[in-house]
Amino acid sequence: MATISQVSEAPSQRSQVKSGQTFIIFLALVATFMALWPFLFAITTSFKKQIDSTDGTVIPWVQYEPTLLNWQQEFGGGGGDATFKALRNSALIALGATLVATILGTLSGYGLARFKYGVGNKNLVSWFLSQRFLPPVATVIPFVLLFKELKLLDTLPGMIIVNATFTLPFAVLIMRDHFAEFPAELRESALVDGANEFTVFWRIALPLSTPALVASTLICFAFSWNEFLFASVLANRDWKPYPMLVAGSDSVRGIMFNFVTTRMVIAVTLPVILSLMVQRFIVRGLTMGAVKG
């Protein structure tokens, strides 16, 4: 009887497992649709005329007649000059801020992982982490006053400094977690063979930190590329980045959703391409240190 009962229960258990897997797949599809819907809406709206941009239609040639007019106006004539200038500004600011934050964050992360400081390493890590909880708007006025005295308003160095300041905690925390997992045996062996601390860092630890470096670099680049608050206050003319151009897509007739979505697609294209190219490094870099504290 026990054997018959076990046999009868097996199909029921398999059915429950299959039902659970189906439900999980359904939830994953719903979550994926919710995450991708804004991008689908932006892409479809970028090919609509202004009169069709608020209809909510998504199927071209069936629900609306697609057009390239938005893209032609964005990259052609006077509009094209403003677009290319804003993209150039964003690229230079993001690359500069990423370079500064990555270099300082890598050095700081290695120091926090390998050396002890009088104020306590945990306190230093908490201080870096607290910079992300600080509302950026609370520091706008101090930055304006400081940059005015240093003549850094609406300059490339000024925009690099302010973006590097607020992306540095990401680099420090990611690299610190990675270097904390670095095998102590390798360091000790190198020191016994006559290497100094800098040689251990440069020749051994740094080459092994490629996934964490890639993850840190991409995160810093994405935040610098998308930064709007400080740019709207500190860069009013010569060094306006592309997010300010996106926010300025309005007119006397109201918000031009067709231009907003066109510029949004342009703005997210580069970070998305970079993320897809280095996806495997990002996953490895962000999961290092997830098991151990």
C-alpha positions in Angstrom: 0.0 0.0 0.0 2.9 2.4 0.8 4.4 1.7 -2.6 1.1 2.4 -4.4 0.7 5.6 -2.3 4.1 6.8 -3.2 3.5 6.1 -6.9 0.3 8.1 -6.8 1.9 11.0 -5.0 4.8 11.3 -7.6 2.6 12.7 -10.5 1.0 15.2 -8.0 4.4 16.4 -6.9 5.6 16.8 -10.4 2.4 18.7 -11.3 3.0 21.1 -8.4 6.6 21.7 -9.4 5.5 22.3 -13.0 2.8 24.7 -11.8 5.3 26.6 -9.6 7.8 26.9 -12.5 5.0 28.1 -14.8 4.0 30.8 -12.3 7.6 31.9 -11.9 8.0 32.2 -15.7 4.8 34.2 -15.9 6.0 36.6 -13.2 9.4 36.9 -15.0 7.6 37.8 -18.2 5.4 40.3 -16.5 8.4 41.9 -14.8 10.4 41.9 -18.1 7.5 43.6 -19.9 7.1 46.3 -17.2 10.9 47.0 -17.4 11.0 47.1 -21.2 7.7 49.0 -21.7 9.2 52.5 -21.2 11.9 51.7 -23.8 9.4 50.3 -26.3 7.2 53.4 -25.8 10.2 55.7 -26.4 11.3 53.8 -29.5 7.9 53.8 -31.1 7.1 57.4 -30.1 10.4 58.6 -31.6 9.0 57.5 -35.0 5.7 59.3 -34.6 4.5 62.7 -35.6 3.7 65.1 -32.8 0.0 64.7 -33.3 0.3 60.9 -32.8 2.8 61.0 -29.9 0.2 60.8 -27.1 -2.0 58.1 -28.5 -0.2 55.2 -26.8 -0.1 53.1 -30.1 2.9 50.8 -30.6 2.3 48.9 -33.9 3.7 50.8 -36.9 1.8 50.9 -40.2 -1.3 49.5 -38.4 -1.9 51.9 -35.5 0.2 54.8 -36.8 2.3 55.9 -39.8 6.0 55.9 -38.8 8.2 58.8 -39.9 11.9 59.7 -39.7 11.2 63.4 -39.3 12.2 63.5 -35.6 15.6 61.8 -36.3 16.2 64.0 -39.3 15.5 67.2 -37.3 17.6 65.9 -34.4 20.7 65.3 -36.4 20.2 67.7 -39.2 20.7 71.5 -39.5 21.0 73.7 -36.5 19.4 71.0 -34.3 22.2 68.6 -35.3 24.9 71.0 -34.1 23.3 71.2 -30.7 22.9 67.5 -30.5 26.5 66.7 -31.4 27.8 69.3 -29.0 25.7 68.0 -26.1 26.8 64.4 -26.9 30.4 65.5 -27.0 30.1 67.3 -23.7 28.5 64.3 -22.1 31.1 61.9 -23.4 34.0 64.1 -22.2 32.5 64.7 -18.8 31.6 61.1 -18.3 34.9 59.8 -19.5 36.9 62.3 -17.3 34.8 61.6 -14.2 35.0 57.9 -14.7 38.8 58.0 -15.1 39.2 60.0 -12.0 36.8 58.0 -9.9 38.1 54.7 -11.1 41.8 55.5 -10.3 41.1 57.0 -6.9 38.5 54.3 -6.1 40.9 51.5 -7.0 43.7 52.9 -4.9 41.3 53.6 -2.0 39.7 50.2 -2.2 43.0 48.4 -2.1 44.1 50.5 0.9 40.9 49.8 2.8 41.1 46.1 2.0 44.8 45.6 2.9 45.7 48.1 5.6 44.3 49.2 9.0 43.7 52.8 9.9 43.4 54.5 13.2 39.8 55.7 12.7 38.7 52.2 11.8 38.3 50.7 8.3 34.6 50.1 8.9 34.1 53.8 9.8 35.8 54.8 6.6 33.7 52.4 4.5 30.6 53.7 6.2 31.7 57.3 5.4 32.1 56.5 1.7 28.7 54.8 1.7 27.1 57.7 3.4 28.0 59.9 0.5 25.4 58.1 -1.5 22.7 58.8 1.1 23.5 62.5 1.1 20.9 64.4 -1.0 22.9 65.9 -3.9 20.6 69.0 -3.9 22.0 69.8 -0.4 25.5 70.4 -1.9 24.5 72.4 -5.0 24.9 75.8 -3.3 28.3 75.0 -1.8 29.5 73.8 -5.2 28.3 76.9 -6.8 30.1 79.2 -4.3 33.3 77.1 -4.5 33.4 76.9 -8.2 32.7 80.6 -8.6 35.8 81.4 -6.5 37.9 78.8 -8.4 36.5 80.0 -11.8 35.2 76.5 -12.6 31.6 77.3 -13.4 30.6 76.0 -16.9 34.0 74.4 -17.5 35.0 70.8 -18.3 37.3 70.4 -15.2 34.5 71.6 -12.9 32.0 69.2 -14.4 34.5 66.3 -14.1 35.2 67.1 -10.5 31.6 67.3 -9.4 30.7 64.0 -11.2 33.8 62.2 -9.9 32.9 63.3 -6.4 29.5 61.6 -6.4 30.6 58.5 -8.3 33.7 57.8 -6.3 31.9 55.9 -3.5 30.7 53.3 -6.1 34.3 52.7 -7.2 35.7 52.5 -3.6 33.1 50.1 -2.4 33.2 47.8 -5.4 37.0 47.6 -5.5 37.3 47.3 -1.7 35.0 44.2 -1.7 37.0 42.7 -4.6 40.4 43.3 -3.0 39.1 41.9 0.3 38.7 38.6 -1.5 42.2 38.6 -2.8 44.1 35.5 -1.6 46.5 36.5 1.2 48.9 33.7 0.2 49.6 35.4 -3.2 50.5 38.7 -1.4 52.7 37.0 1.2 54.5 34.9 -1.5 55.2 38.0 -3.5 56.5 39.9 -0.4 58.8 36.9 0.5 60.2 37.0 -3.1 61.2 40.6 -2.6 58.2 42.5 -4.0 57.0 45.7 -2.3 53.3 46.6 -1.7 53.1 48.7 -4.9 54.5 45.8 -7.0 51.9 43.4 -5.4 49.2 45.8 -6.2 50.3 46.7 -9.8 51.6 43.3 -10.9 49.3 40.8 -9.1 46.2 42.4 -7.6 45.3 44.8 -10.4 45.5 42.3 -13.3 43.2 39.9 -11.3 40.6 42.7 -10.7 39.4 43.1 -14.3 35.8 42.1 -13.6 35.5 44.5 -10.7 37.3 47.3 -12.6 34.9 46.9 -15.6 31.8 46.9 -13.3 33.1 50.0 -11.4 34.0 51.8 -14.6 30.6 51.2 -16.2 28.6 52.2 -13.2 30.6 55.4 -12.8 30.2 56.2 -16.5 26.5 55.6 -16.4 25.9 57.9 -13.5 28.1 60.6 -14.9 26.4 60.2 -18.3 23.0 60.6 -16.8 23.7 63.4 -14.3 21.4 66.4 -14.6 21.1 68.3 -11.3 24.6 69.7 -11.1 24.7 70.3 -14.9 21.6 72.4 -14.8 23.2 74.7 -12.2 26.9 74.6 -12.9 26.9 74.4 -16.8 24.5 76.9 -18.4 26.1 77.4 -21.8 29.3 75.9 -23.1 29.3 72.5 -21.3 25.7 71.5 -21.1 25.5 67.7 -21.3 22.9 65.7 -23.3 20.4 65.2 -20.4 19.9 69.0 -20.4 19.0 68.8 -24.0 16.5 66.0 -23.3 14.9 68.1 -20.5 14.6 71.1 -22.8 12.3 69.3 -25.3 9.4 71.7 -24.9 8.0 74.6 -26.7 5.1 77.1 -26.6 2.8 74.2 -27.6 3.9 72.1 -24.6 6.2 69.1 -24.2 7.3 67.7 -27.6 7.0 64.0 -26.7 8.3 62.9 -30.1 11.6 64.8 -29.5 11.8 63.8 -25.8 11.6 60.1 -26.7 14.0 60.5 -29.7 16.6 62.1 -27.4 15.9 59.5 -24.7 16.7 56.7 -27.1 19.9 58.4 -28.1 20.8 59.0 -24.4 20.4 55.4 -23.3 21.9 53.7 -26.4 25.6 54.1 -25.5 25.3 52.8 -21.8 23.1 49.9 -23.0 25.6 48.9 -25.7 28.5 49.1 -23.2 26.6 47.0 -20.7 25.9 44.3 -23.2 29.5 44.2 -24.4 30.9 43.7 -20.9 27.9 41.9 -19.3 29.9 38.9 -18.0 32.4 41.2 -16.3 29.7 43.2 -14.7 28.1 40.1 -13.2 31.4 38.8 -11.8 32.5 42.2 -10.6 29.3 42.9 -8.7 28.9 39.5 -7.1 32.5 39.4 -5.7 32.3 39.8 -1.9 28.6 38.9 -1.8 29.2 35.8 0.3 31.8 37.2 2.7 31.4 40.6 4.2 
